[in-house]
């Protein structure tokens, strides 16, 4: 039965392989996106941009909230 199953599913192998690769890419991207070191660097850059007058307080607050949410997600889901 195992050989027959493999033969019947052989045409779907490229699709399964592509799906596996996509899952791996998404996993790596999520790890990088939620990496606390990356988030801290982005927060430092955000503070520098605000202090340099490149962004206003409203933009700073919005982006800071997004980064802090990413950091919280990283602490909760990636430990």
N, C-alpha and C positions, 0 to 999 in steps of 0.2 A: 504494500500500500504506500509506503514512503516513497519508493521510486516513481510510482504512477503519479503521485501528488506533485513531485518535483518536475516531472515531464509536463504535466498539465499547467503548472504555474510558471514554467520557463518563459513564456512570452511576456509575463508581467514582471520579470526580473529587472528590466531597466527602470520601470516605474517605481518598484520597491527600492532600488538602489538610489534613485533620484530623491525619493522621499526621505531616505536615511540621511543622505548628504544635506538636504535642506534642514532636517532636524538638528544635525550637528552644527550647521552654520548659525541657526537661530540660538542654540544653546551658548555658543561662544560669544555671539553678539550680546546676548543678555548678560552674560558674566562680565563682559567689558563695560556695558552700559551701567550696570549696578555696582561696579568695582568702587569701594569706598575711596581709594586713593584718587581715582579719576574724578569722582564727585567733589572731593576736597580741593583738587586742583581747579576745577571749574568754579567752585565757590570763591576761591582766592582770586581768580581772574575776574569774576563778577564784582567782587569788592573793589578791586583795582580799577575796573571800568567805571564804577559808580563814583569813586573818589576822584577820578580824572575828569569827571563830568561828561563821559561818553554816553551814559544812560541816565534817565531820570529815576526818581524814587519809585514811581509806579512800576516801571519796567524791572527795576531791581527787585522789588517785592515779589512780583510775579515769577521771575526766574529763580529767585531764592526759594520760594515755596516749592517749585518744581524740583529743584535740586535736593531740598530737604526731604521731599517725598521719596525721591529715588534712594536717598541714604537710608531712610526708614525701611523701605522695601528690601534693600540689601541686607540690613541687619535682621529683618524678620525672616526672609525667605532663603538667604544664601549662607546661613550659618550651619 
